[in-house]
Amino acid sequence: MPSYTRCTCSACGPADQLQLDKTMRLHARIDACKHLHSILVAPSGTSSGPSDNDQSASPDQQLEPISDVESHDSGDDYLIFEPNSENSGDDNHATNEDVDNIASDPLFRTRVSLFNAFQQGQENPADESTVPSAFNDHPAIRNTYIRAFVGAAFEGMTRNAVANMLEGSRVIFLSAEGSSSEFQGLSHFARTLSTVEKRLGVLTNELIIRLFLCPTCWKPHSPAELARLESPDCQEPDCDGKLYTVKRLLSGAEKRTPILTLPFVPPERAIQRMCLQPGKVAQWQEWRRPDDSAGRKEPSKLKGYAAFPDPNKPMTDITDGWGWRAIQAGLERRQNGVWEVWDVDVLELKQQFVALPNGIIIQINIDCDKNGCHSTGAIYATICNTPRRFQYLREETILLMIFLGPHKPTSEQFNNVMHICVKHFKKLYSGVFFDVHGKDEPEPFDVSDLPPGRKTSELLSFTSKFFMCDHCETHFYDLVVPDAFDSMKIKECDPWQYLKYAFRTHDASEEVAEEISRRHGVRYSAMDELVNWLPGVTRLFDLMHAILAHLCKNILWKNGMVNTKQMEKIIKFFNGLIWPPSISRLPPSVPRGAGSIKADQWWSQIAVFFVALFDAWQVDGEIPDIDIKPSPPNTKNASTQAAQEKLIRARMCEHLLATNPDASEEELESINTIKMDHSLRRHYKMVVQFTAAVRIITSNSISPNEVRRGCGALELAVQLWARMHCHLVPYFHFSALHLEEQFLKHGPAPG
């Protein structure tokens, strides 16, 4: 239990209030800062004069008074800033005070302040190629700036606390300079957090473009357009959205506030900042082997296992897959008439993209998260040239765009904002010059993209009846037969067919576009404008969703293969495990498959799940060759199992009639007697084989032969589950049939 002690600070002392020890320490620091502030703050005549301190702070970013901070009675308000506190693991911990005090966040800015400079004609374009000015100052001053920024970013310091810290440091430097030392940069010493961020080159205001959108169609507008628009009405056809609200000030001036904003980071700005990091560009070249030197070289035409001279040599990164050297530079996507779309080598260079001096491959990812009734999404990117050990670190990730919600964007809304990304990536693919740390002249860079995700292709959902898979012609109702998981019995799709019909829907009427989508499973996406981008082919499967999350949920739990007593044994097994320090302890909800479980937690569970299942099912050290007892009637499990069996029978009827329209009544009637196989021994055999397959294909390094072995075991396990009439979701099809080609093309799975 936490211990409380009488707090002696100026706010709590007179009232004899009790606080946690860490809250007392925080109150003491606030009192000290207040006392130091009263001593050090000089009269206005001693100010160092106008500087960029005043220009950096917006009217809505005033420093909060210390009294507002110290007036809180509860120490819980400060626990959110303590990474090691007892409440730090509670993701749902949020109080009204947390919401009310959002203005205390150093990064918080009101929507109005984001566009003030543009309405007043004071916007200054950022120059991302220059070295931050703090690197010209004395190291001690630069260190003070860094400490102030770290305190605000990671320790919960407010703007007021940062200002007091900076003022105290300035007085100390002035005293030391008066004796003998000289501190370069002291004459224009930063006095506010925003100025510190500007001096260090981390001021996000200069990196982020805040567009405003029509809340109905999401047509984007640049910040400079806000003052020039004649009306708040959206100008798009058949759209009745309002772009902004108007407030009349006492001076008679008009202030416009956008209704919906969209933060966007141009990828060229982010890459330019990375190029200024010492050694970063050299790090992007570490993947090169002796035969991968930059120069004229044709893209590789070898695919599959034929691309690997030694099939036993492990692949350790995306650069080891055959797809890395197959990307071609100098292409241009052209539409020839109505029915043809091709990537044309305009100058007939036949140039391998990664053989360019600075050929960078960027992987684009889209993710959405829904909390309650509010949905938020993000588009982020990672540079694949970065060594794998660094590639997915937070500091290596470029956050391109955030969808603020509250609902997921429609296809029209998504395409309207994605056109912004496409425009910038087209520019990068054509080649740009970036300043590089340590180089006197800018160097040329070419950037190609690798966007995954079905949403980026505007393909129909994988739950659609006829277009479940964008790689092959397997239908949704085929998931009940083993052939849907047999690589020798599928027919691959032609991605150029998808692209052809996608462009047909671009300028078509809504009725025609809907008909094309119904017949061919695709609509136009802004991403279709990018060269080397093909619907289905260039997207990657997420292993967490593809295989790790659905074994327990869809085969075992929902089909009643584990009763209450056996579940208690599984939970007890996991609670008793002692995990290595490198693996975080699994939450209690993992054995039941409940809650929001992370990909690495699913992987940790699957690695030992077959042992826990053996402990739950075994009798005298063996898995008995018996069926699990049916769930008691009138229970949730029983109704779920009945619904799944009904669903499987309906799909089997659809499959039978699709393959044999003249099926007899006896064949149709026999389907109604089908039930799922509940044999413990057969299920356990499949779980062990499934686990072995997952262990192979999720290795940090994997050879082509290991890919063949692991994916073959996975394919066989899923086929046998299909023969046992288990309810299999589309992810089992994706993992059983299409992961093999993904591994060969793009190397081992991330992680």
Secondary structure, 3 states (H helix, E strand, C coil): CCCEEECCCCCCHHHCCEEEHHHHHHHHHHHHHHHHHHHHCCCHHHCCCCCHHHHHCCCCCCCCCHHHHHCCCCCHHHHCCCCCCCCCCCCCCCCHHHHHHHHHCCCCCCHHHHHHHHHCCCCCCCCCCCCCHHHHCCHHHHHHHHHHHHHHHHCCCCHHHHHHHHHHHHHHHHHHHHHCCCCCCHHHCCCCHHHHHHHHCCCHHHCCEEEEECCCCCCEECCCHHHHCCCCECCCCCCCCECEEEEECCCCCEEEEECEEEEECCHHHHHHHHHCCCCHHHHCCCCCCHHHCCCCCCCCCCCHHHHCCCCCCCECCHHHCCCCCCCEECEEEEEECCCEEEEEECCCCCEEHHHCCCEEEEEEEEEEEEECCEEEEEEEEEECCCCHHHHCCHHHEEEEEEECCCCCCCHHHHHHHHHHHHHHHHHHHHCEEECCCCCCCCEEEEEEEECCCHHHHCECCCCCCCCCCCCECCCHHHHHCHHHHCHHHCCECCHHHHHHHHHHCCCCCHHHHHHHHHHHCECCCHHHHCCCCCCCCCCCCCHHHHHHCHHHHHHHHCCCCCCHHHHHHHHHHHHCCCCCCCCCCCCCCCCCCCCCCCHHHHHHHHHHHHHHHHHHHCECCECCCCECCCCCCCCHHHHHHHHHHHHHHHHHHHHHHHHCCCCCHHHHHHHCCCCCCCEHHHHHHHHHHHHHHHHHHCCCCECHHHHHHHHHHHHHHHHHHHHCCCCCCHHHHHHHHCHHHHHHHHCCCCC
